[in-house]
């Protein structure tokens, strides 16, 4: 499976990341990607960029080093109401994720309700690194809601190494996505240019569960363009 776009990348405006947009695009172009999504953290994270960062994304060229630049964010789940901590109208793509610094882990039912609410927010395109053991939830209920709302689920490569105990959960969720026909995005969650396009763990997981390539949105350039055109009205060239 060949991934054409990395849809989860942090720049150094998130304090725990290390590369600029220019460095990220240069690396992505070198390894043959066709698009990148710049997805720095929403406001509730302690090291989030100033809100002006998301206004400033609109000033970036649409194409850098031959790559289409998708203006995105990794928003934080903060409650059970589907509230976002980013300005959705400024962005092409929103991943919603649970982080302990923004949403204190509590119990299975609350986590389930929070994810269901995020699926109900039309500005949320993708649920991020959902396999974390500290945030247990009803996997099947949420995957079914994703099927109903067209919300993607992320298969986050970095979860293999930095989110202990996630990987078996990620495999279980991938199997449910396969069962219910839910689209996924294979991502690096890169925090430096050297991790851009690193999908090896995610691709191995999908291979192991026999996941159909046609449900991987960013495994085909025309499929990716169709997704953004139909969901966001964004024409990727």
Phi and psi restraints in degrees (value plus and minus 20) as a CYANA .aco file:
   2 UNK   PHI    -130.9   -90.9
   2 UNK   PSI      96.8   136.8
   3 UNK   PHI    -109.2   -69.2
   3 UNK   PSI     106.1   146.1
   4 UNK   PHI    -115.8   -75.8
   4 UNK   PSI     -34.7     5.3
   5 UNK   PHI    -167.6  -127.6
   5 UNK   PSI     118.2   158.2
   6 UNK   PHI    -117.9   -77.9
   6 UNK   PSI      96.6   136.6
   7 UNK   PHI    -123.0   -83.0
   7 UNK   PSI      -7.0    33.0
   8 UNK   PHI    -169.1  -129.1
   8 UNK   PSI      78.1   118.1
   9 UNK   PHI    -159.7  -119.7
   9 UNK   PSI     115.9   155.9
  10 UNK   PHI    -125.8   -85.8
  10 UNK   PSI     122.9   162.9
  11 UNK   PHI    -124.5   -84.5
  11 UNK   PSI     156.8   196.8
  12 UNK   PHI     -91.2   -51.2
  12 UNK   PSI     -20.4    19.6
  13 UNK   PHI     -91.6   -51.6
  13 UNK   PSI     -39.8     0.2
  14 UNK   PHI    -107.6   -67.6
  14 UNK   PSI     100.9   140.9
  15 UNK   PHI     -79.9   -39.9
  15 UNK   PSI     -42.7    -2.7
  16 UNK   PHI    -112.6   -72.6
  16 UNK   PSI      -7.7    32.3
  17 UNK   PHI    -135.8   -95.8
  17 UNK   PSI     150.0   190.0
  18 UNK   PHI    -154.6  -114.6
  18 UNK   PSI     -20.2    19.8
  19 UNK   PHI    -148.1  -108.1
  19 UNK   PSI     136.2   176.2
  20 UNK   PHI    -107.4   -67.4
  20 UNK   PSI     148.6   188.6
  21 UNK   PHI     -79.0   -39.0
  21 UNK   PSI     -62.6   -22.6
  22 UNK   PHI     -82.0   -42.0
  22 UNK   PSI     -64.1   -24.1
  23 UNK   PHI     -85.0   -45.0
  23 UNK   PSI     -60.4   -20.4
  24 UNK   PHI     -83.2   -43.2
  24 UNK   PSI     -66.4   -26.4
  25 UNK   PHI     -86.1   -46.1
  25 UNK   PSI     -58.4   -18.4
  26 UNK   PHI     -81.8   -41.8
  26 UNK   PSI     -63.7   -23.7
  27 UNK   PHI     -86.0   -46.0
  27 UNK   PSI     -65.2   -25.2
  28 UNK   PHI     -82.3   -42.3
  28 UNK   PSI     -60.1   -20.1
  29 UNK   PHI     -84.6   -44.6
  29 UNK   PSI     -61.7   -21.7
  30 UNK   PHI     -80.8   -40.8
  30 UNK   PSI     -56.9   -16.9
  31 UNK   PHI    -113.1   -73.1
  31 UNK   PSI     -15.7    24.3
  32 UNK   PHI      72.7   112.7
  32 UNK   PSI      -6.4    33.6
  33 UNK   PHI     -92.2   -52.2
  33 UNK   PSI     140.2   180.2
  34 UNK   PHI    -129.2   -89.2
  34 UNK   PSI     -36.3     3.7
  35 UNK   PHI    -175.9  -135.9
  35 UNK   PSI     135.4   175.4
  36 UNK   PHI    -155.1  -115.1
  36 UNK   PSI     128.4   168.4
  37 UNK   PHI    -129.7   -89.7
  37 UNK   PSI     106.1   146.1
  38 UNK   PHI    -109.1   -69.1
  38 UNK   PSI      94.6   134.6
  39 UNK   PHI    -151.7  -111.7
  39 UNK   PSI      49.3    89.3
  40 UNK   PHI     -96.7   -56.7
  40 UNK   PSI     145.8   185.8
  41 UNK   PHI     -90.9   -50.9
  41 UNK   PSI     128.4   168.4
  42 UNK   PHI     -90.9   -50.9
  42 UNK   PSI     152.1   192.1
  43 UNK   PHI     -82.6   -42.6
  43 UNK   PSI     -45.9    -5.9
  44 UNK   PHI     -95.5   -55.5
  44 UNK   PSI     -42.0    -2.0
  45 UNK   PHI     -87.1   -47.1
  45 UNK   PSI     120.8   160.8
  46 UNK   PHI     -78.0   -38.0
  46 UNK   PSI     -51.7   -11.7
  47 UNK   PHI    -127.7   -87.7
  47 UNK   PSI       6.0    46.0
  48 UNK   PHI     -85.8   -45.8
  48 UNK   PSI     130.3   170.3
  49 UNK   PHI     -88.8   -48.8
  49 UNK   PSI     140.8   180.8
  50 UNK   PHI     -78.9   -38.9
  50 UNK   PSI     129.6   169.6
  51 UNK   PHI     -76.5   -36.5
  51 UNK   PSI     -45.7    -5.7
  52 UNK   PHI     -84.0   -44.0
  52 UNK   PSI     -44.4    -4.4
  53 UNK   PHI     -74.6   -34.6
  53 UNK   PSI     -63.4   -23.4
  54 UNK   PHI     -93.5   -53.5
  54 UNK   PSI     -50.2   -10.2
  55 UNK   PHI     -85.1   -45.1
  55 UNK   PSI     -61.8   -21.8
  56 UNK   PHI     -86.2   -46.2
  56 UNK   PSI     -44.2    -4.2
  57 UNK   PHI     -76.2   -36.2
  57 UNK   PSI     -51.8   -11.8
  58 UNK   PHI     -85.2   -45.2
  58 UNK   PSI     -36.1     3.9
  59 UNK   PHI    -110.7   -70.7
  59 UNK   PSI     -26.4    13.6
  60 UNK   PHI     -93.6   -53.6
  60 UNK   PSI     126.6   166.6
  61 UNK   PHI     -80.2   -40.2
  61 UNK   PSI     127.3   167.3
  62 UNK   PHI     -89.8   -49.8
  62 UNK   PSI     -48.0    -8.0
  63 UNK   PHI    -146.0  -106.0
  63 UNK   PSI     103.6   143.6
  64 UNK   PHI    -148.7  -108.7
  64 UNK   PSI     107.2   147.2
  65 UNK   PHI      33.2    73.2
  65 UNK   PSI      14.6    54.6
  66 UNK   PHI      61.1   101.1
  66 UNK   PSI     -19.0    21.0
  67 UNK   PHI    -123.0   -83.0
  67 UNK   PSI     121.2   161.2
  68 UNK   PHI     -98.6   -58.6
  68 UNK   PSI     112.3   152.3
  69 UNK   PHI    -123.1   -83.1
  69 UNK   PSI      95.8   135.8
  70 UNK   PHI    -112.4   -72.4
  70 UNK   PSI     107.3   147.3
  71 UNK   PHI    -108.9   -68.9
  71 UNK   PSI      88.0   128.0
  72 UNK   PHI    -153.5  -113.5
  72 UNK   PSI    -193.9  -153.9
  73 UNK   PHI    -177.6  -137.6
  73 UNK   PSI     131.5   171.5
  74 UNK   PHI    -120.7   -80.7
  74 UNK   PSI      77.3   117.3
  75 UNK   PHI     -97.7   -57.7
  75 UNK   PSI     139.1   179.1
  76 UNK   PHI    -121.6   -81.6
  76 UNK   PSI     114.6   154.6
  77 UNK   PHI     -90.0   -50.0
  77 UNK   PSI     105.3   145.3
  78 UNK   PHI    -142.7  -102.7
  78 UNK   PSI     -33.0     7.0
  79 UNK   PHI    -180.7  -140.7
  79 UNK   PSI    -192.0  -152.0
  80 UNK   PHI    -119.9   -79.9
  80 UNK   PSI      -1.0    39.0
  81 UNK   PHI    -131.0   -91.0
  81 UNK   PSI     -22.2    17.8
  82 UNK   PHI      61.6   101.6
  82 UNK   PSI       1.8    41.8
  83 UNK   PHI     -92.7   -52.7
  83 UNK   PSI     118.1   158.1
  84 UNK   PHI    -126.2   -86.2
  84 UNK   PSI     129.4   169.4
  85 UNK   PHI    -126.6   -86.6
  85 UNK   PSI       7.0    47.0
  86 UNK   PHI    -154.9  -114.9
  86 UNK   PSI     142.3   182.3
  87 UNK   PHI    -109.1   -69.1
  87 UNK   PSI      82.1   122.1
  88 UNK   PHI     -80.9   -40.9
  88 UNK   PSI     -53.2   -13.2
  89 UNK   PHI     -88.3   -48.3
  89 UNK   PSI     -33.7     6.3
  90 UNK   PHI    -106.9   -66.9
  90 UNK   PSI     -27.3    12.7
  91 UNK   PHI    -143.7  -103.7
  91 UNK   PSI     134.5   174.5
  92 UNK   PHI    -111.9   -71.9
  92 UNK   PSI     -42.5    -2.5
  93 UNK   PHI    -176.6  -136.6
  93 UNK   PSI     109.6   149.6
  94 UNK   PHI    -148.4  -108.4
  94 UNK   PSI     101.7   141.7
  95 UNK   PHI    -116.0   -76.0
  95 UNK   PSI     112.6   152.6
  96 UNK   PHI    -127.4   -87.4
  96 UNK   PSI     108.3   148.3
  97 UNK   PHI    -153.6  -113.6
  97 UNK   PSI     134.8   174.8
  98 UNK   PHI    -116.5   -76.5
  98 UNK   PSI     106.4   146.4
  99 UNK   PHI    -149.1  -109.1
  99 UNK   PSI     115.7   155.7
 100 UNK   PHI     -81.2   -41.2
 100 UNK   PSI     -47.6    -7.6
 101 UNK   PHI     -92.6   -52.6
 101 UNK   PSI     -37.6     2.4
 102 UNK   PHI    -132.0   -92.0
 102 UNK   PSI     -44.0    -4.0
 103 UNK   PHI    -168.0  -128.0
 103 UNK   PSI      83.7   123.7
 104 UNK   PHI     -84.5   -44.5
 104 UNK   PSI     107.7   147.7
 105 UNK   PHI     -76.8   -36.8
 105 UNK   PSI     118.1   158.1
 106 UNK   PHI    -153.1  -113.1
 106 UNK   PSI    -107.4   -67.4
 107 UNK   PHI    -165.0  -125.0
 107 UNK   PSI     145.5   185.5
 108 UNK   PHI     -71.5   -31.5
 108 UNK   PSI     -67.4   -27.4
 109 UNK   PHI     -88.1   -48.1
 109 UNK   PSI     -62.3   -22.3
 110 UNK   PHI     -86.4   -46.4
 110 UNK   PSI     -62.2   -22.2
 111 UNK   PHI     -82.2   -42.2
 111 UNK   PSI     -61.4   -21.4
 112 UNK   PHI     -81.3   -41.3
 112 UNK   PSI     -66.2   -26.2
 113 UNK   PHI     -82.3   -42.3
 113 UNK   PSI     -58.3   -18.3
 114 UNK   PHI     -84.4   -44.4
 114 UNK   PSI     -64.1   -24.1
 115 UNK   PHI     -86.1   -46.1
 115 UNK   PSI     -60.7   -20.7
 116 UNK   PHI     -81.6   -41.6
 116 UNK   PSI     -58.5   -18.5
 117 UNK   PHI     -86.7   -46.7
 117 UNK   PSI     -58.4   -18.4
 118 UNK   PHI     -84.2   -44.2
 118 UNK   PSI     -59.1   -19.1
 119 UNK   PHI     -82.1   -42.1
 119 UNK   PSI     -49.8    -9.8
 120 UNK   PHI    -101.5   -61.5
 120 UNK   PSI     -27.4    12.6
 121 UNK   PHI    -109.0   -69.0
 121 UNK   PSI      93.9   133.9
 122 UNK   PHI     -85.4   -45.4
 122 UNK   PSI     -33.2     6.8
 123 UNK   PHI    -102.6   -62.6
 123 UNK   PSI     -33.3     6.7
 124 UNK   PHI    -108.9   -68.9
 124 UNK   PSI     101.7   141.7
 125 UNK   PHI    -115.3   -75.3
 125 UNK   PSI     -48.4    -8.4
 126 UNK   PHI    -172.4  -132.4
 126 UNK   PSI     120.5   160.5
 127 UNK   PHI    -114.3   -74.3
 127 UNK   PSI     108.9   148.9
 128 UNK   PHI    -118.4   -78.4
 128 UNK   PSI     125.9   165.9
 129 UNK   PHI       4.6    44.6
 129 UNK   PSI      46.4    86.4
 130 UNK   PHI    -100.2   -60.2
 130 UNK   PSI     -25.6    14.4
 131 UNK   PHI    -106.1   -66.1
 131 UNK   PSI     -15.6    24.4
 132 UNK   PHI     -79.5   -39.5
 132 UNK   PSI     107.1   147.1
 133 UNK   PHI     -86.9   -46.9
 133 UNK   PSI     -43.4    -3.4
 134 UNK   PHI     -96.4   -56.4
 134 UNK   PSI     -28.7    11.3
 135 UNK   PHI    -142.5  -102.5
 135 UNK   PSI      44.5    84.5
 136 UNK   PHI     -86.4   -46.4
 136 UNK   PSI     127.5   167.5
 137 UNK   PHI    -176.7  -136.7
 137 UNK   PSI     154.6   194.6
 138 UNK   PHI     -98.7   -58.7
 138 UNK   PSI      75.8   115.8
 139 UNK   PHI     -77.9   -37.9
 139 UNK   PSI     -67.0   -27.0
 140 UNK   PHI     -85.5   -45.5
 140 UNK   PSI     -61.6   -21.6
 141 UNK   PHI     -81.0   -41.0
 141 UNK   PSI     -61.9   -21.9
 142 UNK   PHI     -92.4   -52.4
 142 UNK   PSI     -61.6   -21.6
 143 UNK   PHI     -82.1   -42.1
 143 UNK   PSI     -60.8   -20.8
 144 UNK   PHI     -81.3   -41.3
 144 UNK   PSI     -60.1   -20.1
 145 UNK   PHI     -86.8   -46.8
 145 UNK   PSI     -56.9   -16.9
 146 UNK   PHI     -80.4   -40.4
 146 UNK   PSI     -60.1   -20.1
 147 UNK   PHI     -81.4   -41.4
 147 UNK   PSI     -58.5   -18.5
 148 UNK   PHI     -92.0   -52.0
 148 UNK   PSI     -53.6   -13.6
 149 UNK   PHI    -123.1   -83.1
 149 UNK   PSI     -26.1    13.9
 150 UNK   PHI      53.5    93.5
 150 UNK   PSI       1.7    41.7
 151 UNK   PHI    -102.4   -62.4
 151 UNK   PSI     111.1   151.1
 152 UNK   PHI     -99.5   -59.5
 152 UNK   PSI     141.2   181.2
 153 UNK   PHI    -139.6   -99.6
 153 UNK   PSI     116.4   156.4
 154 UNK   PHI    -105.6   -65.6
 154 UNK   PSI     116.4   156.4
 155 UNK   PHI    -124.3   -84.3
 155 UNK   PSI      76.2   116.2
 156 UNK   PHI    -111.3   -71.3
 156 UNK   PSI      92.9   132.9
 157 UNK   PHI     -78.6   -38.6
 157 UNK   PSI     -57.0   -17.0
 158 UNK   PHI     -88.8   -48.8
 158 UNK   PSI     -39.9     0.1
 159 UNK   PHI     -82.8   -42.8
 159 UNK   PSI     -47.2    -7.2
 160 UNK   PHI     -79.2   -39.2
 160 UNK   PSI     -57.7   -17.7
 161 UNK   PHI    -126.0   -86.0
 161 UNK   PSI     -46.0    -6.0
 162 UNK   PHI    -134.7   -94.7
 162 UNK   PSI     -26.8    13.2
 163 UNK   PHI    -141.8  -101.8
 163 UNK   PSI      63.9   103.9
 164 UNK   PHI     -74.3   -34.3
 164 UNK   PSI     114.6   154.6
 165 UNK   PHI      63.7   103.7
 165 UNK   PSI     -17.3    22.7
 166 UNK   PHI    -101.4   -61.4
 166 UNK   PSI     -49.4    -9.4
 167 UNK   PHI     -88.6   -48.6
 167 UNK   PSI     -59.8   -19.8
 168 UNK   PHI     -84.2   -44.2
 168 UNK   PSI     -56.7   -16.7
 169 UNK   PHI     -84.2   -44.2
 169 UNK   PSI     -61.0   -21.0
 170 UNK   PHI     -81.4   -41.4
 170 UNK   PSI     -60.0   -20.0
 171 UNK   PHI     -84.5   -44.5
 171 UNK   PSI     -61.9   -21.9
 172 UNK   PHI     -82.7   -42.7
 172 UNK   PSI     -62.3   -22.3
 173 UNK   PHI     -86.3   -46.3
 173 UNK   PSI     -60.1   -20.1
 174 UNK   PHI     -80.6   -40.6
 174 UNK   PSI     -60.6   -20.6
 175 UNK   PHI     -81.9   -41.9
 175 UNK   PSI     -59.0   -19.0
 176 UNK   PHI     -89.2   -49.2
 176 UNK   PSI     -56.4   -16.4
 177 UNK   PHI     -82.0   -42.0
 177 UNK   PSI     -62.1   -22.1
 178 UNK   PHI     -80.4   -40.4
 178 UNK   PSI     -65.9   -25.9
 179 UNK   PHI     -80.4   -40.4
 179 UNK   PSI     -61.7   -21.7
 180 UNK   PHI    -122.2   -82.2
 180 UNK   PSI     -14.7    25.3
 181 UNK   PHI      49.6    89.6
 181 UNK   PSI      14.9    54.9
 182 UNK   PHI    -111.4   -71.4
 182 UNK   PSI     110.8   150.8
 183 UNK   PHI     -91.9   -51.9
 183 UNK   PSI     127.7   167.7
 184 UNK   PHI    -145.2  -105.2
 184 UNK   PSI     140.5   180.5
 185 UNK   PHI    -139.1   -99.1
 185 UNK   PSI     106.3   146.3
 186 UNK   PHI    -107.5   -67.5
 186 UNK   PSI     103.0   143.0
 187 UNK   PHI    -153.2  -113.2
 187 UNK   PSI     140.6   180.6
 188 UNK   PHI    -112.2   -72.2
 188 UNK   PSI     -50.7   -10.7
 189 UNK   PHI      34.5    74.5
 189 UNK   PSI      23.3    63.3
 190 UNK   PHI     -87.6   -47.6
 190 UNK   PSI     118.4   158.4
 191 UNK   PHI    -135.3   -95.3
 191 UNK   PSI      -8.9    31.1
 192 UNK   PHI    -177.3  -137.3
 192 UNK   PSI     143.4   183.4
 193 UNK   PHI     -80.8   -40.8
 193 UNK   PSI     -47.4    -7.4
 194 UNK   PHI     -94.5   -54.5
 194 UNK   PSI     -32.8     7.2
 195 UNK   PHI    -122.6   -82.6
 195 UNK   PSI     -27.8    12.2
 196 UNK   PHI     -79.1   -39.1
 196 UNK   PSI     112.4   152.4
 197 UNK   PHI      57.8    97.8
 197 UNK   PSI     -10.1    29.9
 198 UNK   PHI    -108.5   -68.5
 198 UNK   PSI      82.7   122.7
 199 UNK   PHI    -142.1  -102.1
 199 UNK   PSI      -9.7    30.3
 200 UNK   PHI     -79.6   -39.6
 200 UNK   PSI     -60.6   -20.6
 201 UNK   PHI     -89.2   -49.2
 201 UNK   PSI     -62.7   -22.7
 202 UNK   PHI     -83.4   -43.4
 202 UNK   PSI     -63.0   -23.0
 203 UNK   PHI     -86.3   -46.3
 203 UNK   PSI     -57.2   -17.2
 204 UNK   PHI     -84.9   -44.9
 204 UNK   PSI     -61.2   -21.2
 205 UNK   PHI     -80.0   -40.0
 205 UNK   PSI     -66.6   -26.6
 206 UNK   PHI     -85.0   -45.0
 206 UNK   PSI     -57.5   -17.5
 207 UNK   PHI     -83.0   -43.0
 207 UNK   PSI     -63.0   -23.0
 208 UNK   PHI     -83.7   -43.7
 208 UNK   PSI     -53.4   -13.4
 209 UNK   PHI    -115.1   -75.1
 209 UNK   PSI     -16.5    23.5
 210 UNK   PHI      45.4    85.4
 210 UNK   PSI      21.5    61.5
 211 UNK   PHI     -95.2   -55.2
 211 UNK   PSI     114.3   154.3
 212 UNK   PHI     -92.5   -52.5
 212 UNK   PSI     110.3   150.3
 213 UNK   PHI     -80.4   -40.4
 213 UNK   PSI     -51.0   -11.0
 214 UNK   PHI     -86.3   -46.3
 214 UNK   PSI     -33.6     6.4
 215 UNK   PHI    -115.0   -75.0
 215 UNK   PSI     -18.4    21.6
 216 UNK   PHI    -116.1   -76.1
 216 UNK   PSI      85.2   125.2
 217 UNK   PHI     -79.0   -39.0
 217 UNK   PSI     -60.1   -20.1
 218 UNK   PHI    -118.1   -78.1
 218 UNK   PSI       4.1    44.1
 219 UNK   PHI    -116.2   -76.2
 219 UNK   PSI     -18.5    21.5
 220 UNK   PHI    -169.9  -129.9
 220 UNK   PSI     109.5   149.5
 221 UNK   PHI     -83.2   -43.2
 221 UNK   PSI     -63.7   -23.7
 222 UNK   PHI     -88.1   -48.1
 222 UNK   PSI     -56.1   -16.1
 223 UNK   PHI     -84.9   -44.9
 223 UNK   PSI     -61.8   -21.8
 224 UNK   PHI     -82.9   -42.9
 224 UNK   PSI     -65.5   -25.5
 225 UNK   PHI     -82.4   -42.4
 225 UNK   PSI     -60.8   -20.8
 226 UNK   PHI     -83.2   -43.2
 226 UNK   PSI     -61.7   -21.7
 227 UNK   PHI     -77.9   -37.9
 227 UNK   PSI     -71.7   -31.7
 228 UNK   PHI     -89.5   -49.5
 228 UNK   PSI     -53.8   -13.8
 229 UNK   PHI     -84.9   -44.9
 229 UNK   PSI     -65.5   -25.5
 230 UNK   PHI     -98.2   -58.2
 230 UNK   PSI     -54.7   -14.7
 231 UNK   PHI    -108.5   -68.5
 231 UNK   PSI     -57.1   -17.1
 232 UNK   PHI    -137.9   -97.9
 232 UNK   PSI     -26.9    13.1
 233 UNK   PHI      47.5    87.5
 233 UNK   PSI       3.7    43.7
 234 UNK   PHI    -118.9   -78.9
 234 UNK   PSI     104.4   144.4
 235 UNK   PHI    -113.5   -73.5
 235 UNK   PSI      90.0   130.0
 236 UNK   PHI    -114.1   -74.1
 236 UNK   PSI     108.7   148.7
